[in-house]
Amino acid sequence: MSVDPNSLTIISINGCEEDPFDIGLPNGNSIDCGEIADQLRELVKGSGIRMLSNDSPITALIDNDGDIYGGIFGNYELPEDFDDFEYGMGLLTFSIVIRRDLRGNRLAEKMIKELIENNRNLTLRAIVVNPIMENVLARLGFELINEHHSIYERNPMPK
């Protein structure tokens, strides 16, 4: 079955593991964010991307029925006093996965743009396993900081 990439929605599932919540779907139903996180983990298993033990689901790319087609997972490293931290002191290391049959539709770029917008005050770091993703990250202002491990980083956006 084919899906129209333009019909997919990016939703936040950040914090779902600590405090589960329901997500309203366009079809009128709702789905527990834990189900979406589980689908994301299954997608990651078959992708060749290694999800680290401290990584958590951040966003998911879903259809109207709550089926997952991609997502971003990662790890926030924030100062102890997060309420009063200085601009740019936090770090989000992330990876992204898109279902194989939907790759090439700029969905990863769309998801990363939203991630940038929602984390403007953090340094974003990506560990790349797909060489095509290197071009996407370069277009979005990421710089290669470790060639041996293909690690890219983007500094916080100006205030």
Short mmCIF file of the C-alpha atoms (twelve columns), coordinates in Angstrom:
data_MODEL
# 
_entry.id   MODEL 
# 
loop_
_atom_site.group_PDB 
_atom_site.id 
_atom_site.type_symbol 
_atom_site.label_atom_id 
_atom_site.label_alt_id 
_atom_site.label_comp_id 
_atom_site.label_asym_id 
_atom_site.label_seq_id 
_atom_site.Cartn_x 
_atom_site.Cartn_y 
_atom_site.Cartn_z 
_atom_site.pdbx_PDB_model_num 
ATOM 1   C CA . MET A 1   0.000   0.000  0.000  1 
ATOM 2   C CA . SER A 2   1.328   3.415  -0.961 1 
ATOM 3   C CA . VAL A 3   1.021   6.535  1.181  1 
ATOM 4   C CA . ASP A 4   1.108   10.158 0.082  1 
ATOM 5   C CA . PRO A 5   4.106   11.742 1.866  1 
ATOM 6   C CA . ASN A 6   2.225   15.069 1.979  1 
ATOM 7   C CA . SER A 7   -0.518  13.484 4.079  1 
ATOM 8   C CA . LEU A 8   1.859   12.646 6.929  1 
ATOM 9   C CA . THR A 9   2.015   14.699 10.117 1 
ATOM 10  C CA . ILE A 10  4.943   15.363 12.454 1 
ATOM 11  C CA . ILE A 11  3.934   15.040 16.092 1 
ATOM 12  C CA . SER A 12  5.873   15.521 19.296 1 
ATOM 13  C CA . ILE A 13  6.219   12.483 21.524 1 
ATOM 14  C CA . ASN A 14  8.947   14.053 23.634 1 
ATOM 15  C CA . GLY A 15  8.508   13.081 27.281 1 
ATOM 16  C CA . CYS A 16  6.160   10.232 26.456 1 
ATOM 17  C CA . GLU A 17  8.190   7.614  28.284 1 
ATOM 18  C CA . GLU A 18  8.213   9.566  31.550 1 
ATOM 19  C CA . ASP A 19  4.621   10.801 31.357 1 
ATOM 20  C CA . PRO A 20  2.490   8.900  28.779 1 
ATOM 21  C CA . PHE A 21  -0.229  10.864 27.016 1 
ATOM 22  C CA . ASP A 22  -2.843  10.370 24.301 1 
ATOM 23  C CA . ILE A 23  -2.475  11.959 20.888 1 
ATOM 24  C CA . GLY A 24  -5.558  12.991 18.937 1 
ATOM 25  C CA . LEU A 25  -5.530  11.778 15.342 1 
ATOM 26  C CA . PRO A 26  -7.114  13.557 12.364 1 
ATOM 27  C CA . ASN A 27  -9.552  10.645 11.964 1 
ATOM 28  C CA . GLY A 28  -11.068 11.473 15.365 1 
ATOM 29  C CA . ASN A 29  -9.448  8.594  17.229 1 
ATOM 30  C CA . SER A 30  -6.603  8.873  19.688 1 
ATOM 31  C CA . ILE A 31  -3.514  6.787  20.262 1 
ATOM 32  C CA . ASP A 32  -1.286  6.382  23.284 1 
ATOM 33  C CA . CYS A 33  2.109   7.947  22.625 1 
ATOM 34  C CA . GLY A 34  3.683   4.742  23.961 1 
ATOM 35  C CA . GLU A 35  2.275   2.842  20.978 1 
ATOM 36  C CA . ILE A 36  3.878   5.359  18.641 1 
ATOM 37  C CA . ALA A 37  7.197   5.110  20.514 1 
ATOM 38  C CA . ASP A 38  7.057   1.303  20.215 1 
ATOM 39  C CA . GLN A 39  6.401   1.550  16.450 1 
ATOM 40  C CA . LEU A 40  9.378   3.913  16.147 1 
ATOM 41  C CA . ARG A 41  11.634  1.426  17.934 1 
ATOM 42  C CA . GLU A 42  10.497  -1.337 15.549 1 
ATOM 43  C CA . LEU A 43  11.244  0.899  12.569 1 
ATOM 44  C CA . VAL A 44  14.705  1.632  13.965 1 
ATOM 45  C CA . LYS A 45  15.462  -2.083 14.426 1 
ATOM 46  C CA . GLY A 46  15.121  -2.735 10.707 1 
ATOM 47  C CA . SER A 47  16.941  0.409  9.594  1 
ATOM 48  C CA . GLY A 48  20.576  -0.219 10.496 1 
ATOM 49  C CA . ILE A 49  20.535  2.749  12.891 1 
ATOM 50  C CA . ARG A 50  21.551  1.992  16.446 1 
ATOM 51  C CA . MET A 51  19.387  3.571  19.089 1 
ATOM 52  C CA . LEU A 52  21.431  4.149  22.225 1 
ATOM 53  C CA . SER A 53  20.081  3.091  25.607 1 
ATOM 54  C CA . ASN A 54  19.634  6.698  26.762 1 
ATOM 55  C CA . ASP A 55  17.881  7.824  23.543 1 
ATOM 56  C CA . SER A 56  14.197  8.637  23.693 1 
ATOM 57  C CA . PRO A 57  11.641  9.230  20.958 1 
ATOM 58  C CA . ILE A 58  11.228  12.963 20.253 1 
ATOM 59  C CA . THR A 59  8.994   13.223 17.180 1 
ATOM 60  C CA . ALA A 60  7.141   10.825 14.932 1 
ATOM 61  C CA . LEU A 61  5.909   11.016 11.364 1 
ATOM 62  C CA . ILE A 62  2.430   9.484  11.312 1 
ATOM 63  C CA . ASP A 63  -0.590  9.062  9.065  1 
ATOM 64  C CA . ASN A 64  -4.211  9.775  9.978  1 
ATOM 65  C CA . ASP A 65  -4.557  6.339  11.588 1 
ATOM 66  C CA . GLY A 66  -1.457  6.642  13.797 1 
ATOM 67  C CA . ASP A 67  0.804   4.381  11.731 1 
ATOM 68  C CA . ILE A 68  4.404   5.523  11.874 1 
ATOM 69  C CA . TYR A 69  6.588   6.267  8.854  1 
ATOM 70  C CA . GLY A 70  9.565   7.867  10.533 1 
ATOM 71  C CA . GLY A 71  10.811  9.628  13.580 1 
ATOM 72  C CA . ILE A 72  13.549  11.358 15.485 1 
ATOM 73  C CA . PHE A 73  15.009  10.027 18.697 1 
ATOM 74  C CA . GLY A 74  17.788  11.394 20.788 1 
ATOM 75  C CA . ASN A 75  19.257  12.481 24.067 1 
ATOM 76  C CA . TYR A 76  19.105  15.907 25.703 1 
ATOM 77  C CA . GLU A 77  22.098  17.028 27.747 1 
ATOM 78  C CA . LEU A 78  20.979  20.064 29.692 1 
ATOM 79  C CA . PRO A 79  22.525  22.033 32.559 1 
ATOM 80  C CA . GLU A 80  21.399  21.034 36.046 1 
ATOM 81  C CA . ASP A 81  19.521  24.291 36.531 1 
ATOM 82  C CA . PHE A 82  17.559  24.058 33.285 1 
ATOM 83  C CA . ASP A 83  15.159  26.869 34.248 1 
ATOM 84  C CA . ASP A 84  18.013  29.372 34.347 1 
ATOM 85  C CA . PHE A 85  20.505  28.024 31.820 1 
ATOM 86  C CA . GLU A 86  22.470  30.278 29.526 1 
ATOM 87  C CA . TYR A 87  21.640  30.462 25.850 1 
ATOM 88  C CA . GLY A 88  23.332  27.698 23.862 1 
ATOM 89  C CA . MET A 89  24.518  25.564 26.768 1 
ATOM 90  C CA . GLY A 90  22.306  22.573 26.054 1 
ATOM 91  C CA . LEU A 91  22.902  19.790 23.544 1 
ATOM 92  C CA . LEU A 92  20.522  17.479 21.713 1 
ATOM 93  C CA . THR A 93  22.153  14.510 19.987 1 
ATOM 94  C CA . PHE A 94  19.675  12.930 17.584 1 
ATOM 95  C CA . SER A 95  19.175  10.376 14.862 1 
ATOM 96  C CA . ILE A 96  16.395  10.159 12.327 1 
ATOM 97  C CA . VAL A 97  14.779  7.233  10.587 1 
ATOM 98  C CA . ILE A 98  12.387  7.259  7.619  1 
ATOM 99  C CA . ARG A 99  10.657  4.152  6.335  1 
ATOM 100 C CA . ARG A 100 12.618  2.871  3.348  1 
ATOM 101 C CA . ASP A 101 9.772   3.176  0.834  1 
ATOM 102 C CA . LEU A 102 9.325   6.894  1.634  1 
ATOM 103 C CA . ARG A 103 12.936  7.982  1.420  1 
ATOM 104 C CA . GLY A 104 13.715  10.607 -1.194 1 
ATOM 105 C CA . ASN A 105 10.608  12.695 -0.420 1 
ATOM 106 C CA . ARG A 106 12.449  15.290 1.738  1 
ATOM 107 C CA . LEU A 107 10.635  14.036 4.842  1 
ATOM 108 C CA . ALA A 108 13.855  13.888 6.867  1 
ATOM 109 C CA . GLU A 109 14.597  17.490 5.921  1 
ATOM 110 C CA . LYS A 110 11.092  18.550 6.937  1 
ATOM 111 C CA . MET A 111 11.453  16.787 10.289 1 
ATOM 112 C CA . ILE A 112 14.886  18.272 10.984 1 
ATOM 113 C CA . LYS A 113 13.656  21.783 10.139 1 
ATOM 114 C CA . GLU A 114 10.927  21.385 12.740 1 
ATOM 115 C CA . LEU A 115 13.457  20.012 15.236 1 
ATOM 116 C CA . ILE A 116 15.639  23.091 14.664 1 
ATOM 117 C CA . GLU A 117 12.689  25.435 15.137 1 
ATOM 118 C CA . ASN A 118 11.578  23.728 18.356 1 
ATOM 119 C CA . ASN A 119 15.108  23.627 19.824 1 
ATOM 120 C CA . ARG A 120 16.433  27.044 18.786 1 
ATOM 121 C CA . ASN A 121 18.477  27.533 21.948 1 
ATOM 122 C CA . LEU A 122 20.271  24.160 21.858 1 
ATOM 123 C CA . THR A 123 23.238  22.841 19.927 1 
ATOM 124 C CA . LEU A 124 22.001  20.011 17.704 1 
ATOM 125 C CA . ARG A 125 24.258  17.058 16.914 1 
ATOM 126 C CA . ALA A 126 23.562  14.270 14.417 1 
ATOM 127 C CA . ILE A 127 25.411  11.001 13.994 1 
ATOM 128 C CA . VAL A 128 25.081  10.038 10.325 1 
ATOM 129 C CA . VAL A 129 24.914  6.482  8.968  1 
ATOM 130 C CA . ASN A 130 23.331  7.352  5.586  1 
ATOM 131 C CA . PRO A 131 25.659  9.447  3.395  1 
ATOM 132 C CA . ILE A 132 22.667  11.127 1.714  1 
ATOM 133 C CA . MET A 133 21.800  12.647 5.085  1 
ATOM 134 C CA . GLU A 134 25.123  14.513 5.058  1 
ATOM 135 C CA . ASN A 135 23.824  16.707 2.191  1 
ATOM 136 C CA . VAL A 136 20.549  17.362 4.013  1 
ATOM 137 C CA . LEU A 137 22.373  18.423 7.162  1 
ATOM 138 C CA . ALA A 138 24.758  20.678 5.214  1 
ATOM 139 C CA . ARG A 139 21.771  22.438 3.582  1 
ATOM 140 C CA . LEU A 140 20.338  23.040 7.054  1 
ATOM 141 C CA . GLY A 141 23.493  24.640 8.464  1 
ATOM 142 C CA . PHE A 142 25.132  21.652 10.154 1 
ATOM 143 C CA . GLU A 143 28.921  21.344 10.029 1 
ATOM 144 C CA . LEU A 144 31.028  18.202 10.090 1 
ATOM 145 C CA . ILE A 145 32.808  18.108 13.471 1 
ATOM 146 C CA . ASN A 146 34.122  14.533 13.405 1 
ATOM 147 C CA . GLU A 147 34.883  13.027 10.006 1 
ATOM 148 C CA . HIS A 148 35.834  9.593  11.359 1 
ATOM 149 C CA . HIS A 149 32.439  9.102  13.048 1 
ATOM 150 C CA . SER A 150 30.381  11.287 10.636 1 
ATOM 151 C CA . ILE A 151 29.151  13.619 13.374 1 
ATOM 152 C CA . TYR A 152 27.499  16.884 12.352 1 
ATOM 153 C CA . GLU A 153 26.604  19.794 14.580 1 
ATOM 154 C CA . ARG A 154 24.512  22.954 14.348 1 
ATOM 155 C CA . ASN A 155 24.923  25.753 16.850 1 
ATOM 156 C CA . PRO A 156 21.925  27.478 18.415 1 
ATOM 157 C CA . MET A 157 20.042  29.987 16.328 1 
ATOM 158 C CA . PRO A 158 20.560  33.647 17.232 1 
ATOM 159 C CA . LYS A 159 18.164  35.064 19.786 1 
# 
